[in-house]
Amino acid sequence: MTDRIKDFLARNRDDDGPRLVVDLDVVRENYLGFANALPDTRVFYAVKANPAPEILSLLADLGSYFDTASMTEIEQTLAAGATPDRVSFGNTIKKEKDIARAYALGVRLYAVDSEDEVEKIARAAPGSKVFCRILCDGAGAEWPLSRKFGCAPEMATRVLERAHALGLAAHGLSFHVGSQQPNPRMWDRALKTSAAIFRDLAERGVQLSMINLGGGFPTRYLKDVPGVKTYGQTIFRALRRHFGNRIPETIIEPGRGMVGNAGIIEAEVVLISRKSEDDRRRWVYLDIGRFNGLVETTDEMIRYPIRTDRDGDALGPCVIAGPSCDSIDVLYEKDPYFLPVTLEIGAKVLIEGTGAYTTTYSSVGFNGFAPLKSYVI
Ligand SMILES: *Cc1c(COP(=O)(O)O)cnc(C)c1O
């Protein structure tokens, strides 16, 4: 919790929450942290984490590049002042119509993981640079991205050869080690695979020049995580190990690590009840749940720190749930959450680390609950 956010909440009281407040000073610190920890790496902010115009403008001013997944994200990024040469169309699943639109706006960097996607890009964005995403299992990550994106290494070789044959620039490779990845050594195996693909393609006359190291850099929730410096050093050592003195150009795509700890949600306790007289656990219902911002509590994967005005009092086990009339709108139940026994209906609670993946995941109004309000200060 920063003093600026504390101040904002105190001076702008609001009983029609919940609301997210993001402190731009923290986003700036995070950007500079990445730039210092990985000095030879370009930073492509993953726009989906939080596309608030103030965040995009700040990052554009700081010199950031942007990883986008749709036309809307590309337009938001350009509107914030980024030039199209600083935009990557990083989704491997794109309509050909959208590739053509992005190309018309000047975007020249595209992600692929299949030959058919390469064909689309060759037709709609001739001569552009493409990078091929390789599969990465996301082991150890708290929000794994599993098998939806990427292809096997042998296929990546074929995909990039095809790109080269069709007149595209076979630029490089990308992978994502899983979001909220607490282990910086997870980049090692993907870099080993990448180096082998670089060698394979070089033998076939195709010179790759770039590795996109993806996102995965964590933010702090309840557990401690290594700092960005540790990630930088560990990744640099892995690059040395597998590429020797010929380290390719590298980029990273932080989302959560850029904005997660910059935001706090203020929510309200709507009801505290028990299911029977002898129920040991209280049910604490908040005015925020899965449908208005906290989707990442799915399967209780992301466990947010929750602060109350009674912190320091004795704690008791709670099930925490959202306000909507859907039974999946339960945040924590399997692994109960301990909250002060003195917590009362109507109290405000602060949910920390909520700058990433909250506003954009909020439904347009399930059960009539409004999308999450957002203030960027
Ligand atoms: C979502 C996404 C990211 C950001 O991941 P974080 O774990 O939030 O840093 C980066 N790259 C791609 C391609 C993504 O889809």
The ligand as a MOL file (V3000), in Angstrom:
LIG
                    3D

  0  0  0     0  0            999 V3000
M  V30 BEGIN CTAB
M  V30 COUNTS 15 15 0 0 0
M  V30 BEGIN ATOM
M  V30 1 C -0.1450 -12.6660 -20.9820 0
M  V30 2 C 1.1230 -12.6670 -21.7440 0
M  V30 3 C 2.2730 -12.1070 -21.2010 0
M  V30 4 C 2.3240 -11.5340 -19.8020 0
M  V30 5 O 2.5310 -12.5280 -18.8650 0
M  V30 6 P 2.7920 -12.1820 -17.3330 0
M  V30 7 O 2.9680 -13.5260 -16.7170 0
M  V30 8 O 1.6360 -11.4260 -16.8370 0
M  V30 9 O 4.0420 -11.3890 -17.2770 0
M  V30 10 C 3.4010 -12.0840 -21.9710 0
M  V30 11 N 3.4140 -12.5930 -23.2260 0
M  V30 12 C 2.3340 -13.1510 -23.7780 0
M  V30 13 C 2.4070 -13.6690 -25.1660 0
M  V30 14 C 1.1550 -13.2220 -23.0620 0
M  V30 15 O 0.0750 -13.7820 -23.6090 0
M  V30 END ATOM
M  V30 BEGIN BOND
M  V30 1 1 1 2
M  V30 2 1 2 3
M  V30 3 2 2 14
M  V30 4 1 3 4
M  V30 5 2 3 10
M  V30 6 1 4 5
M  V30 7 1 5 6
M  V30 8 2 6 7
M  V30 9 1 6 8
M  V30 10 1 6 9
M  V30 11 1 10 11
M  V30 12 2 11 12
M  V30 13 1 12 13
M  V30 14 1 12 14
M  V30 15 1 14 15
M  V30 END BOND
M  V30 END CTAB
M  END
